[in-house]
Amino acid sequence: MNFSANEKVLCYHGPLIYQAKVLEAEIWTGVDPSEGGYTGPHYFVHYQGWKQSWDEWVPESRMLKLNDENIARQKALVAAAKQKSDAAKESSASSSAAAASSSKAGSSSTSAASRSRPRDSDESSSKRRNATGGAAGGDARGAKRARGGAGSADLANGAGGGAAGALDDEYLRKPEIKIVIPDSLKVQLVDDWENVTKKNMLVQLPKKPNVREVLKLYRDNVVQRKKAAKTGGSSSSNSAGGGVAQSTPLAVVDEVLQGLEVYFDKSLGNNLLYRFERQQFLKHKKGGAGAAGAAAGATADKSAAADDRQPSEIYGAEHLLRLFVNLPSIIAHTTMDSESVGILREHLDDFLAFMVKEKPKLFGKYYIETSPEYSRLSGI
């Protein structure tokens, strides 16, 4: 773990960075219901200057070391927030003045419309309780969060508020993305969880097809549907479920797929693995496919070199599907507008429909038994 108890750190909360102190550090396995199915290092932090009601569990992806470089990043975000907030206020004031000069009726209407909603309204507080974001674990608080957590709007109004509070409001207005996992893929997620956490099995690596190949298969499917649409033929045999991909420029599809690959490579080691899989992941990084085979009980070539491939070239659809569970919290920290988020959601829905259609090819039965030595190293 990169952080330890009592360490002072910087931590993302919404779009801003706050100084915090680590109270506890744990490796989540996804087995405890209070962990919400999330895995990897998580930290229970207290934000300096804020009430304990804002103490929360956060994934490592939201944490930064307390150093000059990251402090500068923190200040830059606050400065940008203040500038944007001031510009918005100036624009709002100009619009209100123009409307007020048109007529008394217009003035009355504009005045009523421009009054601010109370910051501590039930709606605002409710949204703040859920707007923690992060690559994973944003909603994985459950029983563990009962010791603390955002129960009021004090963070926006307390010490260091001002610009921070203004940007928190903007963050809350950002479009949310809801990804609906098809039922058959939910079954796959449950089976995957049972195989790894209950049966102590592993997906055999390197997986075929790997994530990069799965993304290419989807792209090929989109190209086929586009060709069928142009020729006027029926694309039902190739359709993954929807027509959004075939009606969108291929460049947009490529951008979505590239983003998925990047998210997967960045997220796997920290947030997509169950505890029992971490030894396999580490051995693959240190010793390549040979060591990974040894982790599962096979004979390894001790001279195997470190594996410099990306996770998307080693892991497959089982782990890619786990990414879709975490994507809403990841996307919450991007700068995409509502239109972009809507387009992305449609493509993700189409991709999931493709995974349903190609489920036998993408998943199959690739779980293998592990050796007693591997179980011992994993602490099982």
N, C-alpha and C positions, 0 to 999 in steps of 0.2 A: 504494500500500500504506500502511496506517495505522500500521505499526510498522517499525522499521529495525534492522539489525544492531547489536549492543552496547547496545540500549535495554533498560532495566530495566522490567519489566511485571508485571502480575498475570495468572495463568493458571489456568483451571479444570482440575482433575484429579479426575475423579469428581465428587462433590458439593461439594468444597471448593475454595477459592481459595488458590494459593500464589504467593509472589514468585518471579520467574524472570528470566532474561536471554536476550535473543534472540541466538543465535549465527549464524544464517543466515536469509535471507528469500528466498522464491522464489514465482513465479507458476506453479502447476501447471496443465498443459494436459490432463491425462488420457491423453496419448499414451504417456508413459514407463510401462512396466509397473509400475515401483516406486511409481508414484503411485496405483495401484489404481483408476484411472478417475476420480479426484477432480480437481476444478478449482478455480481461484481462489487467493488468497494463502495460503501456508502458511509456518510458521516453525519452525525447529529451536531448541528452548529448553532451557536448563539450569535446573532448580529450585534456588534458593538453599538451601544446607544439605544437599542430597541428593547421593548418589553419581551419577557420570556415567552409571551404568547406567539412570538414569531420564530421561536426555535423550531428547527425542522430537520428532517433527514434529506440529504441531497446526494446525488451521484457524484463521482469523482470528476465527471466531465464539466461540472459547474464550478470547480474549485481552481484557484490560482495561488501560486506561491506569493507571499508578501515580500515583494522586492520592488526596486525603483521602477523597473520596466512596467510591471503590472499596475503600480500606483499611477504611473503616467497614463496608462490605458483607462484606469478608473476616472481620472480627472477629465480626460478627453471626452468620455461618454457623458459626464455631467455637463461639461461645457456645450457639447452638441445638443443636449436636451434643453438647456436653458435658451440657446439660440433659437431652436425650433419652437419652443414654447412662446418666446417673446414675439416671434414672427406671426404665430397663430393668433396671439392676442391682438396684435396690431391689425391684422387682417379682419378679425372679428369686429374690432372697434370701428374700422372704416366702413364695413358693411352695415353695421347698426346705425351709424350716423347718416349714411346715404338713405337708408330705409326710413329713418325718422323724419327726414326733411321732405319726404314725398307727400305725406298727409297725416292727420291726427290718427286716423284709423290704422294707417300703416305703422305709425309710431307706437301705438298701443300694442299692436300685434307683435312687432319686432321686440318690444321691451319684454313682453311676456315670454317670447320664445328664447330670448337671450339670457334669461335668469338661469343660473347654474343649479344643477341638481345637487342636493346635499352630498358631500363627499362620503359621509358615513351612512348612506342609505342602505337598506337591506340588500338591494341588488348589487351595489358596489362592494359591500363587504363579502357577499357570497362569492362574487367573481374573484376577489382577491384571495379568498381561501383556496382557490383552485389554480391561480395563475402563478405557479412556481416554475413551470417549464423544465428545461434540461434535456439532455440526450436520452435519459431514461430515469425512472424513479420519480418523476414529477407527481404522479398520482399514487405512488406506492407508499403511502404513509400509514393508512389503516390504524391498527391498534398502537403501533409504535409512535405515531404522530400524536396520540392522546396526551403524551406528556407535555406537548407544546403545540405550536403551529399558529398560523395566521387566523386569529379569531376576531380581528377588528381591522379598522383602516389606519391604525396608529403609525404604521411604517411610512405612509405617505405624508403624515403630518408631524412626525416626531423630529428628533435631531437629524440634521442633514436632509431635511425634506426639500421644499421649494422646487427646484428643477427636477429633483428625483421624483417627487410626487406628480409633477406635470407629465413626466415621461411614463410613470406607472399608469396614469389615466390613458395615455395613448396606447400603451401596451394592452390594456384591457379592451380597447376598441379594435384591436387587431383581429382579423378574421380567424375563427377557429376551424380546424379541419377534423372531420370525423371519418375515420376509415372503418367501414363495415367489413369484418372478416366473414366470408361465406361459411356456412355451417360445416361443410365437408373439410374445410381448412381448420376450423376450430377443433374438429375431431383429430386432425393431424397434429395440432399443437398439443392436445392432451396426450395422445399416444407418444409423441416425442418426449414430453415431460416424464411420463411413466417409464419409458425405456431408459432414460438417463438417470433419473433420481430414484426410481424404485427398483429397477432391474440392474442398475449399474452397468449399463451398456453404453457404447459410443458409436457415433456415426463413423464408418470407416473412411479414413482420409488417405490421399486426396479424393474428394468426391467427384463422381462423374454423373451428370454434368455438374461442373462447378458454377458458382454464382455468375461469373462473367459469361459462361456459356449459356446459362439460363436467360440472361438478359439478351443475348444474341438470338436465342430461339424466339423470344418474344418479338424482337425487332423483325425477324424474318416473317413471323406471323402477320405483323402489321403490314409489311411490304406485300405479302400475298393478298391481303384484304384490299389494299389500295389498287392492285392490279385488277382484281376481280370487279371492283367498283367501276373502274375505267372502262372495262370491256363490257360492262352490263351483265356479266354473269353472276350467278349466285355465289355468295361468299359464306354461305351458312356452314359449309364443311370446314372452313378455316376460321370462322369467327370465334373469338374468345368470349364473346358475350355482348359487347357494345360496339357502336360505330364511331366513338370519339376518336380513336387512334387513326382510323382510315380517313377521317375528315380533317385531320390536323397535319400540318407540314411535317415531313419526316425529321427536319432539323429540331423541332420541338420535342418529338419523341426521343431523339438521340440525347437531347439535353436532360430530359427526365431520367433516362436510363443511366446516363453518366452520373447524375446526382445520386441515384440509388447506389451505384457502385462505390462512390466516395463515402456516402453515409455508412455503408456496410463495412468498408475497410477501417473507418475511424471508430466505429461503435463495437465491433466484435469483441475485442479484448477486454473492454471495460464493462459492457452492458448486455451482451447477447449470449454469454456462456453460463451454464450451470456450474456450480462448484466442482462437480465430479469431472468436468471437461477441461478444467484449467491445466492440469498436468499434461494432457494431450496437446493443448495449445502451446504450452511452454516448451515441450520437447520438440514440437514441430519447428518452433522458431530456432531452437538451439542445434538440433541435429537432423533436420530434414525428414523426409518420408521414412527413413530407416528407424529413427528414434521414435517416430509416431507409431510405427508398427510394433516396436518394443513395448510401448505404453499399453497397447492392446493385447500383449501377450505373445507377439511374434518375435522371431529372431531378428536382431538389428545388426546393421553394419556399423561398427563403432567408429569407423572413419568418416561417417556421413558428415558432410559440411552443413553449416547453418542454411536454413531454407530462406532465401531472400524473396520468395514469392509473396504477393499480397494475399490477405485472407480470401478475397473474392476468387482467387485462383486455386484455393485449397478446399474451402467449405462449399456447401451446396444449398439446395432449396430449403432444407430443414432450418438452417440458421437464417437464411434470407427471410423466411416467413416470420421469424421472431422480430426482425427489424420492423415489420409493418405494425407490430403492436406498439413499438416505441416512437414511430414516426410523428404522431401528433405533437408530442412534447418537443421533438427536434425542430419541427417546422415552426413551432411557436417562437423560436428564437431567430428566425430568418427575417428578412426585410420585405418579403413578398406582400403585394397588395391583395385585396380580396379577389380580384379577377384572376390573378396568377394562382392563388390558392385553389380557386374553383377549378381551373384547368388541370392543375396537378392532381386534385382529388379524383377527377374523372379518369385520368390516365392510370392512377393507382387502382381504382376500381376495375378498370379494364385489364390491368396486369393480373389482379387477383382472379378475375374470371378466366384468364388464360391458364393460371396455375391450377385451377379446378379442372379445366378441360384436359390438361396434360399431367395430371396428378400421378398416374402410374409411371410415367417416364421421369418425372422430376424427383419423386420421393422413393418409391419402391421399398425394398427391405434391405437397407444398408447398415443396420446396427450389428455390432459384433460384441462378443464377450470380452471381458478384460481379465487380466492376470491378477492373482492375489497381491503381487508386488505393486501393481498400479493402484489397487484399492488401498493398500497401506500408505502409499505416498499421498493419496488423495484424502487421507484421514477418515476413510470409511470403515 
